[in-house]
Amino acid sequence: MAASNYRDYFKVLGLERNATSASIKRAFRKLARKHHPDVNPGNSQAEEQFKEINEAYEVLSDPEKRRRYEQFGQYWNQASGSGSNGSVNTEFDFGGYGNFDDFVNDLLGRFGGARGSSGFSGGFASSQGFPRNEPRSTLNLDAETTLQISFAEAFHGTTRTLSVNEERVQIQIPKGMKPGVRLRLKGKGNLQPGTGRRGDLYLNLSMKPHSIWRLEDDKLIANLPVSIDELALGAVITVMTPDGKAQLNIPSGTSPGKSLRLKGKGWPLEEGRGDLIFSLNMILPDHWSDEELLLFKQLQKIRFNDPRKSWLKSASL
């Protein structure tokens, strides 16, 4: 990581440097919920903050990565090389280098990074006659692709096998995944020839639409066909849920379009399940029987309510 891109992971999570593992986890959960792309659709700033929060948590929640980060700062990720005694060699003679870029590149090389990948650009004039370096750009080895899964796979979770750079990679997708989630496969991106360096692979999840169910925030919603008598008289009907069949009570006098809820029967969440929402959709038959029409005629004669009474008053100009 270049010094110009250095981020204090403790500050990113709003923590002191002596933070415990439990406090790191709590801070991450709180900030991840706040800046998650699903909560902030179209907000590129929130998306960048979400990535930064994930990166900070990945380092600070791992004892070995945290130890290297606290010891080497912005060079923590390169500090994996060791001397003959098993400790990292941090002794450098800066006077032996022609310019600052050479010093940084050698430092990164000792820590396991590739030369020329420091991210520093430009050079310093050398009193020893070294030429001024040309600007360099950091090589990005990360790769990104979109993975489409079915509604059922997103709900129940699934395992997928992908072919990445002629390598078979197995991916575990947890249950309750939502479209727009970005998964990171560390060390499965593009390979830099001659150095062994490899980037990460990012998978952007998309979900095929379902013919019945749709997901809105944490709610699983479906339009439920009902008859006119079920709305008028009330009924206990059998409905299908992700867990199988269930009973739904429709109160008498329910209006078309009203929503009824089954709590805890919906989408899998981090803690428990969301709600299942049925939007009642009154279905009228294409043809009525003679008996049904006779009953409607009787109802027409005795009906007390005028459905347009208040509407006529409001519509007059």
Number of C-alpha atoms within 10 A of each C-alpha: 19 14 12 9 9 11 16 14 22 17 11 18 24 14 14 11 12 8 12 13 12 10 14 19 14 13 16 22 15 11 17 20 13 15 20 19 22 16 13 14 12 10 13 11 12 18 17 14 18 20 17 17 21 18 14 21 21 14 18 24 16 11 11 10 17 19 14 20 20 13 12 15 18 19 21 18 17 19 24 15 15 14 10 7 7 8 10 16 15 12 7 11 7 12 8 9 16 19 20 16 22 18 17 20 19 19 22 22 18 20 20 17 23 19 16 19 18 23 18 19 13 12 17 14 13 13 9 9 8 12 13 14 14 9 10 15 13 13 12 13 16 17 17 15 11 12 16 15 19 14 22 15 18 23 18 15 18 16 11 12 11 13 9 13 11 7 10 10 14 11 13 11 17 14 17 19 23 18 18 16 14 19 15 15 16 12 14 19 21 18 16 14 8 7 11 9 15 18 18 18 20 19 18 16 19 19 17 13 12 12 8 9 17 15 17 9 11 16 20 20 20 20 16 18 13 18 14 16 12 18 19 15 12 15 15 11 12 11 12 11 16 15 8 7 10 13 12 16 13 18 15 13 13 16 14 17 13 10 16 16 16 15 12 13 19 23 25 22 13 8 6 10 16 19 17 22 21 21 17 21 19 17 12 11 7 5 8 10 8 9 9 11 12 12 10 13 12 11 11 10 8 9 10 8 7 8 8 9 9 9 10 9 9 9 7 6 4
